[in-house]
Amino acid sequence: MKRIYIFLMLLLSSSLSFGQGGEIIYKDGGIIFSYSYKRAGTYKSKDYMGSSGYGTCEQQINIFYVTVKVKNNTPELATFRDSYIEIIGSDYKAPDCKQITRTYNGWPMVFPSNPTATFMDLGAGREYQNTIECITVGKDEPYVGKSTRIERGERPYVKPEWGEWKTFTGTDCNTNILYKVLHGGNGWGGQTDFFEVKSNNDRTVSFVFQLLDANGRVHFGDTHTVNPGETIKFEHKMQNNVRITSYRLDKLIYVSTGKPVCGTSQEEELLSLKKRRYELCQELSTVLGNRQNAVFDKICRNLNKSYAENDINQLKNEVNELEQELRYQKGVAPQRETQQDLEKQRNELCNELSALVQKSGKPSQVNEDLCLSGVHLPGSLQQDINTLKTEIARLKTLDREEEKQNDEQLLKQQEEQRRAEEQQNRFDNYITQGDKAYADGNYDSAMSLYSEAQNIALNDTQKQTASEKYNRAYEAKRTAARQERLAVQEKRDANEDLAYTSLASGTIGIMSLINDQYTNKVSSGKVQVGLGYEQMPIITNQNNSYSAPASYADKTSYPLVYFGLNLEFLNNKPVNLHVRPLVSIGINAFSKGTSGTHTATGIEGGIRFWYKSQTRFKFFADFGWYNRVGDKTADKDAQSGGATTTDEVREGKYSYHVLRYGGGPMLHWRHHGRESWLKPGIYFEQFTFAKHHKPTMSFGLSANIESEIILEGTYSKNYPVAGNLQYPNAFTFANQDYFSIKIIRQGKLW
């Protein structure tokens, strides 16, 4: 493979994006390089490389154009250094061909034009790309980005600042034009430079502002016009790979004459001064009217005299003197009005001021002192007039400001009234729609509408109205949900009562049909059927959305049916063995507001022993393994028959295994084919959900009465509570006991 390295040195920032089809090579924060390529042509090697020296080689040669792009979308200049991207093409060498190797002329991508620089910059929001021709052989395509090395620069960003005012060099005269520059970067492409230019000429000039690179090549040239003493601003956006090194003025001319500023002859300047002197004389004559003036008589009454070339300075002096006299005459002419005119003007101003004071109702000390007192100092008319004008302007300004404030206040009040009316209409609409939804029983929609009305209420009364209606809808929704829940629970209670009644009736029927008898054979088998009642600890959780979530150490009690198979061995030996697989099914029947099922399956076994077989006193040791699965739902309101409105519904599930072992003494009687026994025992139980806790002690008592009936009872205090604890931070703990009572009939099988 042929490796071609692309060196890039760029300043980058945070966020980059590329055109469609580009694949990302590298991304660091927002810094992304991308590439794309397209096939330019396909040739046979002998045609592409030429016929001389390449034998009969017929390999396919592919020419691709690979474009690598980088872009800086950030608002700041960014720096990049010492980086390259690898483009992989193909080499090929066959027995009948010389090695085909592509030679590249220059780097595929160089930015900027100096690849040996330590740091390089890329302007904010700019991009750069370059394309190289890449050769592959056969079915190979260019592979871009393998072993890519990218290194960000560490040079800190420096905010650009305006440079000093400078004059243009290389001109034929003093242009009286100054400029300064604010660089948007370091002068490289992709940035924007800002310029200010001011003119100290006495006439308006125009010029072409040119930007040149190091080779003197002009890259920009825009025409600008600037008045005397004026400063203009403009900007230039740099081109890619262009570095500007100097600036130049071209075509600098006077706008009025079209003549160049540099190179104007003395004769042309003399004619321009004469024209200016004539124009000033005409303007001064208009200002003076019939009044006499020494400057006018001295200069303007002898305009036809001739001047030699060495008198140009005298002409300039006359122009300056005329300009000064004209400015003076324009400034002092009002002071030369007659006393009568001034008094008339003062009286008119007093009348205007008095009218303003009366209209606005604002006090005016100037009106009191100058217009109402009637006292005037000699020579103060002009000063009074100026004071009156100032006061009138002040009052008019106040009136305008007050009128504007009044208008704004009126508009504000109208807008507030419009918004209030619109908001009132929206509020009324929400309330109306909410009432309709409430009447239709759509309480969710009603609550949503009332909530919107509460959010846009204009006052506390409206907020209270919307809040009360929201609470009413909420309570109605809650009541409807409770009634539906109670109806479902009532039906479930009835079904459970019926189910257990049917199951218990069938069980009692079976119990009445089977009989037991003692046997002294080596083994025997007996079926067991019975009824019972059991209490089991269980963790329940209150999940109903209308009541606070909480967890409880609870209990559940239920009637059950029992089925078992008792297998006995070595009945005629001092040591007897027995094994009993069993199953019990409990239903929360006859318990109003409570439902659930409970199933226990398992196997029990044990031994009975003494030193001889026929004895009334023995010892026994039993073991058992059980799997317990069940669930419970208790609705407090259903338990009270709907008398309460707590909306508290406790739900719980459990599933675990128990290992039980223990023993005790046994009294055993046999006669006439019947047997009786009494077995009190102490047991220990280990639970799978409490493996690391010590076993729990329980007490058991079982009795067989004349082979007619078997009674079994178990009790354990502070029994472990099983189930899923959902709200440990709202858990109410209580000690719960376990007990079980069964009445069993045995039927002898053999």
Secondary structure, DSSP 4 states (H G I P E B T S, - for coil): --EEEEEE--EE-S-----TT-EEEEEETTEEEEEEEEEEEEEEHHHHH-STT-TT---EEEEEEEEEEEE--SSS-EEE-SEEEEEE---B--TTS--B-PPPSS-S--SSS-TT-S-EEE-TT-EEEEEEEEEEETT---EE-TT-B--B--PPP--------EEPPS-SS---EEEEEE-SSSS-TT-EEEEEEEE--SS-EEEEEEEEETT--EEEEEEEEE-TT-EEEEEEEPPTT--EEEEEEEEEEETTT--BSTT--HHHHHHHHHHHHHHHHHHHHHHHTT---HHHHHHHTTTT----GGGHHHHHHHHHHHHHHHHHHHHHGGGGS-HHHHHHHHHHHHHHHHHHHHHH----HHIIIIIIS----TT-HHHHHHHHHHHHHHHHHHHHHHHHHHHHHHHHHHHHHHHHHHHHHHHHHHHHHHHHHHHTT-HHHHHHHHHHHHHT-SSHHHHHHHHHHHHHHHHHHHHHHHHHHHHHHHHHHHHHHHHHHHHHHHHHHHHHH-------SSEEEEEEEEEEEEEEEEEEEE--TTS--EEEEEEEEEEEEEEEEEEEE-TTSSEEEEEEEEEEEEE-TT-TTEE-EEEEEEEEEEEEE-SSSS-SEEEEEEEEEEEEEEEEEEEHHHHTTT------EEEEEEEEEEEEEEEEEEEEEEETTEEEEEEEEEEEEEEGGGTTSPPEEEEEEEEEETTTEEEEEEEESSPPPBS--S-GGGEE-----EEEEEEEEEEE--
